[in-house]
Amino acid sequence: MKVRLNEFNENWARLFHEESEFLKTIFKDEIVRFEHFGSTSVPGLKAKPVIDMMCIVKDIHSVDLFNDKMHSLGYDVAGDWGIPGRRLFRKGGENRTHHIHFYQTDNPQIERHLIFRDYLRTHPEEVARYSRFKEELAKQFENTSEYSPAKKAFVREMEQRALAWFAEIKPNN
């Protein structure tokens, strides 16, 4: 897939909400809550225009029962896509619009993603730095198959700062 790096778009929040409402009609009581995460959830951050959605469910195995239905609605059913305990659906084919990541309520990936999102939302200097890095990569790599792996070390480093930040601000219970 070609790298499509865009300026932040206020409509991304609306697209997240609309897709959440639609998915509620399919998964009904299986859903605990939805979270918008990834670059399209951070104001000011340049992003590929693909809405990353987290759908937190009671039982991850129940999601598999919806694979045929989701496929019939045009979603690519990607299984765990390399992350145990996750189910991934992709919408839009080559012009991808959404990635829907399903996690069971107790999955540690949930907190990691949300801490990173919240860190970026509260650190505009990091948003600017991340945007500049993405722009440089987009100049070097035409396809996401090269662009995405090239981001990994940078994102992992930033994620470590986010986790340290969260440890500092987390209220002691």
LODRENDO-737483 format. One line per field, with one value per residue (C-alpha): residue in three letters; x, y, z; residue number from 1. Coordinates in nm, 3 decimals. Example, Ala and Ser with C-alpha at 12.3 -4.5 7.8 and 13.67 -1.06 7.14 Angstrom:
% LODRENDO-737483
type (ala, ser)
east (1.230, 1.367)
north (-0.450, -0.106)
up (0.780, 0.714)
seq (1, 2)
% end
This chain:
% LODRENDO-737483
type (met, lys, val, arg, leu, asn, glu, phe, asn, glu, asn, trp, ala, arg, leu, phe, his, glu, glu, ser, glu, phe, leu, lys, thr, ile, phe, lys, asp, glu, ile, val, arg, phe, glu, his, phe, gly, ser, thr, ser, val, pro, gly, leu, lys, ala, lys, pro, val, ile, asp, met, met, cys, ile, val, lys, asp, ile, his, ser, val, asp, leu, phe, asn, asp, lys, met, his, ser, leu, gly, tyr, asp, val, ala, gly, asp, trp, gly, ile, pro, gly, arg, arg, leu, phe, arg, lys, gly, gly, glu, asn, arg, thr, his, his, ile, his, phe, tyr, gln, thr, asp, asn, pro, gln, ile, glu, arg, his, leu, ile, phe, arg, asp, tyr, leu, arg, thr, his, pro, glu, glu, val, ala, arg, tyr, ser, arg, phe, lys, glu, glu, leu, ala, lys, gln, phe, glu, asn, thr, ser, glu, tyr, ser, pro, ala, lys, lys, ala, phe, val, arg, glu, met, glu, gln, arg, ala, leu, ala, trp, phe, ala, glu, ile, lys, pro, asn, asn)
east (0.000, 0.125, 0.213, -0.053, 0.064, -0.189, -0.224, -0.445, -0.813, -1.090, -1.321, -1.122, -1.300, -1.637, -1.533, -1.427, -1.763, -1.965, -1.777, -1.817, -2.192, -2.206, -1.999, -2.227, -2.510, -2.305, -2.127, -2.394, -2.336, -1.990, -1.853, -1.736, -1.616, -1.438, -1.123, -0.980, -0.602, -0.309, -0.204, -0.553, -0.654, -0.386, -0.462, -0.186, -0.014, 0.044, -0.103, -0.193, -0.570, -0.656, -0.864, -0.719, -1.001, -0.980, -1.284, -1.263, -1.473, -1.568, -1.433, -1.182, -1.282, -1.639, -1.506, -1.412, -1.781, -1.831, -1.561, -1.801, -2.035, -1.748, -1.608, -1.952, -1.956, -1.625, -1.378, -1.053, -1.037, -0.671, -0.683, -0.434, -0.191, 0.108, -0.022, -0.160, -0.494, -0.588, -0.827, -0.777, -1.021, -0.926, -1.169, -1.121, -0.885, -0.602, -0.766, -0.784, -0.999, -1.009, -0.814, -1.031, -0.827, -1.027, -0.886, -1.034, -1.072, -0.766, -0.519, -0.209, -0.192, -0.491, -0.312, 0.008, -0.179, -0.385, -0.087, 0.101, -0.202, -0.251, 0.120, 0.112, -0.210, -0.040, 0.306, 0.277, 0.657, 0.657, 0.375, 0.585, 0.892, 0.694, 0.533, 0.875, 1.006, 0.708, 0.758, 1.121, 1.024, 0.749, 1.014, 1.232, 0.970, 0.685, 0.510, 0.383, 0.565, 0.891, 0.762, 0.599, 0.902, 1.126, 0.916, 0.946, 1.259, 1.151, 0.803, 0.941, 1.168, 0.881, 0.657, 0.915, 0.905, 0.526, 0.532, 0.780, 0.559, 0.255, 0.440, 0.517, 0.163, -0.025, -0.199, -0.085, -0.371)
north (0.000, 0.352, 0.582, 0.852, 1.101, 1.375, 1.675, 1.615, 1.617, 1.702, 1.463, 1.163, 1.180, 1.176, 0.878, 0.694, 0.765, 0.661, 0.332, 0.267, 0.313, 0.079, -0.190, -0.175, -0.295, -0.603, -0.697, -0.567, -0.685, -0.826, -0.469, -0.308, 0.017, 0.174, 0.386, 0.597, 0.557, 0.586, 0.894, 0.995, 1.036, 1.297, 1.658, 1.809, 1.480, 1.395, 1.056, 0.803, 0.861, 0.523, 0.534, 0.304, 0.184, -0.028, -0.237, -0.376, -0.688, -0.928, -1.238, -1.220, -1.566, -1.451, -1.207, -1.502, -1.589, -1.267, -1.325, -1.428, -1.137, -0.887, -1.031, -1.001, -0.632, -0.569, -0.604, -0.792, -1.050, -1.056, -1.270, -1.171, -1.033, -1.118, -0.998, -1.279, -1.188, -0.939, -0.966, -0.723, -0.619, -0.380, -0.178, -0.016, -0.243, -0.051, 0.276, 0.159, 0.371, 0.179, -0.070, -0.223, -0.386, -0.606, -0.680, -0.855, -0.627, -0.765, -0.738, -0.530, -0.390, -0.169, 0.036, 0.061, 0.206, 0.448, 0.575, 0.646, 0.829, 1.034, 1.116, 1.258, 1.449, 1.625, 1.679, 1.898, 1.912, 1.533, 1.557, 1.802, 1.577, 1.266, 1.451, 1.563, 1.208, 1.073, 1.333, 1.230, 0.862, 0.937, 1.101, 0.789, 0.517, 0.493, 0.188, 0.115, -0.220, -0.018, 0.291, 0.111, -0.101, 0.208, 0.378, 0.096, 0.201, 0.566, 0.472, 0.223, 0.495, 0.743, 0.479, 0.423, 0.797, 0.776, 0.484, 0.670, 0.981, 0.775, 0.613, 0.963, 1.098, 0.780, 0.827, 0.588, 0.359)
up (0.000, -0.082, 0.208, 0.236, 0.501, 0.571, 0.797, 1.100, 1.005, 1.252, 1.063, 1.186, 1.523, 1.344, 1.129, 1.445, 1.610, 1.303, 1.272, 1.646, 1.621, 1.322, 1.492, 1.797, 1.571, 1.484, 1.806, 2.046, 2.406, 2.333, 2.335, 2.657, 2.496, 2.199, 2.201, 1.921, 1.923, 1.686, 1.495, 1.379, 1.745, 1.824, 1.726, 1.514, 1.431, 1.067, 0.990, 0.730, 0.700, 0.853, 1.172, 1.439, 1.659, 1.967, 2.043, 2.394, 2.438, 2.715, 2.541, 2.254, 2.127, 2.066, 1.804, 1.581, 1.552, 1.354, 1.090, 0.814, 0.887, 0.888, 0.565, 0.402, 0.503, 0.326, 0.612, 0.570, 0.850, 0.962, 1.279, 1.547, 1.283, 1.500, 1.835, 2.053, 2.207, 1.936, 1.643, 1.356, 1.086, 0.806, 0.601, 0.262, 0.071, -0.097, 0.012, 0.369, 0.600, 0.931, 1.137, 1.408, 1.682, 1.920, 2.265, 2.566, 2.870, 3.052, 2.762, 2.854, 2.499, 2.581, 2.845, 2.638, 2.339, 2.548, 2.747, 2.424, 2.280, 2.597, 2.618, 2.267, 2.335, 2.627, 2.472, 2.160, 2.121, 2.081, 1.827, 1.622, 1.647, 1.548, 1.254, 1.126, 1.154, 0.960, 0.686, 0.646, 0.623, 0.371, 0.148, 0.173, 0.142, -0.105, 0.044, 0.394, 0.384, 0.414, 0.595, 0.889, 0.991, 0.959, 1.230, 1.485, 1.678, 1.695, 1.816, 2.070, 2.215, 2.233, 2.386, 2.663, 2.742, 2.750, 2.994, 3.219, 3.204, 3.300, 3.591, 3.722, 3.696, 3.789, 4.121, 4.391, 4.482)
seq (1, 2, 3, 4, 5, 6, 7, 8, 9, 10, 11, 12, 13, 14, 15, 16, 17, 18, 19, 20, 21, 22, 23, 24, 25, 26, 27, 28, 29, 30, 31, 32, 33, 34, 35, 36, 37, 38, 39, 40, 41, 42, 43, 44, 45, 46, 47, 48, 49, 50, 51, 52, 53, 54, 55, 56, 57, 58, 59, 60, 61, 62, 63, 64, 65, 66, 67, 68, 69, 70, 71, 72, 73, 74, 75, 76, 77, 78, 79, 80, 81, 82, 83, 84, 85, 86, 87, 88, 89, 90, 91, 92, 93, 94, 95, 96, 97, 98, 99, 100, 101, 102, 103, 104, 105, 106, 107, 108, 109, 110, 111, 112, 113, 114, 115, 116, 117, 118, 119, 120, 121, 122, 123, 124, 125, 126, 127, 128, 129, 130, 131, 132, 133, 134, 135, 136, 137, 138, 139, 140, 141, 142, 143, 144, 145, 146, 147, 148, 149, 150, 151, 152, 153, 154, 155, 156, 157, 158, 159, 160, 161, 162, 163, 164, 165, 166, 167, 168, 169, 170, 171, 172, 173)
% end
